[in-house]
Amino acid sequence: MQIKKYLLIINIVAMLILISSCLVYGQDAFTARVLTIEGQVEISRQAAGQVVMQPIAFKAEDTLRAGDRITTGKNGRLVLGLSDGSQAVIAPKTSVVIEELSQSPRTLFNIIKGKTRIHIEKLGGRPNPYKVNTPTAVIAVRGTIFDVMVGESDTEVFLVEGEVAVINRRLPDRPTILRAGEMTRVRFEGPPRNPSAFKPDRNDNTFRPREVVRPDGATGRIANGPGTRPDTVQKRPDASIGARPDFGRTVTATPPTANRPTVKPVARPGGRP
């Protein structure tokens, strides 16, 4: 009888170890990958045993780690994809740090400055809890699309779809709830402002792929790295974001003006054109 009791305990312990291992594996398997790169983008990482972060070489499809810092230049833009289907578009002149993704709710970003659009996918129609931090605010989401714009002294949150809770980091017990079409602003002092309406397409131009004008007059998307054509980008074939079909998409360059057909003037009465 005593032996059976010990065997039962051993089996229970073994099952707990197996379950814990599966949970750890599932957490480690959750990844963030680079989908699209345009223009000036730098990713920095702190190597083991070093204090200062150093820029690393990267390309589309590379996996990023917690603690990596993404910095975009004047014409830079990066689309980040998560293994649950969620995505983030990091606009020009923005700096974000990837946070811990293995815990729930996951903390996706600490947005230091600039503008980021985030699309959190629901899991089988169920809420998918995430948090996004800024110097002044914490944004709690469960499957939604929203824009975060971080300035020197405040954070603006624009909710495109779903529902989010926004709080001042110093006042965690005074949240403001946003619903689709509403925005708020959070300063260092005081709770978030009361929700107010904004136009649905207010920020769309900020997050669309950038264009350049070539010497021949054609336009195209900004590319990353030397030796690349200005009308191409480094991207995955499926690098688009749910409700915004032009995110991560390459747009064909417009033919130069010189190649367009010439329109002849129509003669008026009297022989004058």
Phi, psi and omega in degrees: 000317180296322180296318178299323179296316179295319179298322178296317179297317180297318179296319179296315179298317180298319178296320179296319178296318180296317179296317179298319179297319179295321179295316179297318179298318179298324179290315181295330183287345179284119188231163172239127183235151176283123178261312184221138178234132175223138173066213185275108178226132178234136174242126181247148182218144177267113181285159180300131178082001180246151181266320185273136176283142181238143176299144179241156173281140181206165179208173177302140181088352178291145178268136179256164184244163171298134182099344178293139178251129178253126180232125179254143178274195184302321180248016185274151179200136180223136174253124182252134179244139178255158187290350175266007179096351178289155180218159175221135176254117182260113188281173178301153175056048183230149177226123179226152176242128177287131182260194184288120184258356187268355180252163178236129358289142181288141173262108188286305188224155156246106182275110184284314178201162174096203192230133181220134173253131186235133177239108179264119180282143171281151181260103181060034181082000181260159178301147179233089191290131175223161169231146173232129181254149169225174178302333183246343191223159167237129183244119181255127185228162180220033182112094190191175172236126181208156178251139177237126180235114187253119176258192182291328186230003181206170176232131174251135179238125179244120182263116180274321185207143176093214182210138178224156172250130181241132178227156168282134183300335180271349182229068187293346182264012181231070182283155170244128181265126176254142172242167187310132180089006181245155178223163175213166178232138181236119175261175181298324181251137175091161179287170176300149177295158176300145181301144175222158184279155173216160180291138185304325183261019187305318187253005188300319181298332180296327189253359177285156175303144182280158177240151171236159177251122180279164180302332181275004177097352180280157177246155179197176181277145180291136179252165181252133172096154181290150175080007180259149178289147182288353180252024176229161175223159170277120186203159169277153178300331183253025186279068174235156182251136191331285188275001182233089189295346181267000177286129178075008184260138175274130180255131182297138182298144178284136179302143180298155183301326184296336183266359180281148181296143181277133179265119181282140179292146179273130182287134177264165176303135182100356176090353180274141179289000000 
